[in-house]
Amino acid sequence: MTNEQMKSGRYLRWHKARRRISWILARLAEGRTVQIATQTRAVRYTAKHAAMFKATKSGAFVRRGKAWDCIDHTNLTAA
């Protein structure tokens, strides 16, 4: 496969997810609290929740029970 045949932005979502998760994990490692907020709900995570995050080719996810919630288009703040 040549460069011309590759789709532009093929791994862009995965790249953004890895950067988002690494930002979250860095803040948690500093001992800070990370808040993930949507239009209707906000959840705070501390260092003990670090294992609940993952990045895949489909996006950034956080564990909710046995399911995974996508956090690609949420608001992140660290306190």
C-alpha positions in Angstrom: 0.0 0.0 0.0 1.4 3.4 -0.9 0.9 6.7 0.9 -1.6 7.8 -1.8 -3.8 4.8 -1.2 -4.0 5.4 2.6 -7.0 7.2 4.0 -6.2 10.5 5.6 -6.8 10.5 9.3 -7.0 6.7 9.4 -5.7 6.5 13.0 -6.7 10.0 14.1 -9.5 8.9 16.4 -7.1 6.5 18.1 -4.4 9.1 18.4 -6.8 11.6 20.0 -8.1 8.9 22.4 -4.6 8.0 23.5 -3.8 11.7 24.2 -7.0 12.1 26.1 -6.4 9.1 28.3 -2.8 10.0 28.9 -3.9 13.5 30.0 -6.4 11.9 32.4 -3.9 9.4 33.8 -1.2 12.1 34.2 -3.6 14.3 36.3 -4.6 11.2 38.4 -0.9 10.4 39.0 -0.4 13.9 40.3 -3.0 13.3 42.9 -5.6 15.5 41.3 -9.3 14.8 40.7 -10.5 14.6 37.1 -14.1 15.5 36.4 -15.8 14.2 33.2 -18.9 16.1 32.3 -21.6 15.8 29.7 -24.7 18.0 29.3 -26.6 16.1 32.0 -24.1 14.4 34.2 -20.7 14.9 35.8 -18.5 12.3 37.4 -15.3 12.8 39.4 -12.5 10.3 39.4 -9.4 10.0 41.7 -6.2 8.0 41.5 -7.9 4.8 42.6 -10.0 4.9 39.4 -7.0 4.9 37.0 -7.6 1.4 35.8 -11.1 2.3 34.5 -9.8 4.2 31.4 -8.7 2.8 28.1 -8.0 4.0 24.5 -8.9 2.0 21.5 -9.3 2.6 17.7 -12.9 3.4 18.5 -12.1 6.2 20.9 -11.5 6.9 24.6 -13.6 4.9 27.2 -14.3 4.7 30.9 -15.6 1.7 32.7 -19.2 1.8 34.0 -20.1 -1.5 35.6 -19.5 -4.1 32.9 -20.0 -1.6 30.1 -17.6 1.0 28.6 -18.8 4.6 28.1 -17.3 6.7 25.3 -15.7 9.9 26.6 -14.6 11.4 23.3 -16.9 14.4 23.3 -17.0 15.2 27.0 -15.7 18.1 29.0 -12.6 17.3 31.1 -11.4 19.3 34.1 -8.9 18.6 36.8 -9.0 20.0 40.3 
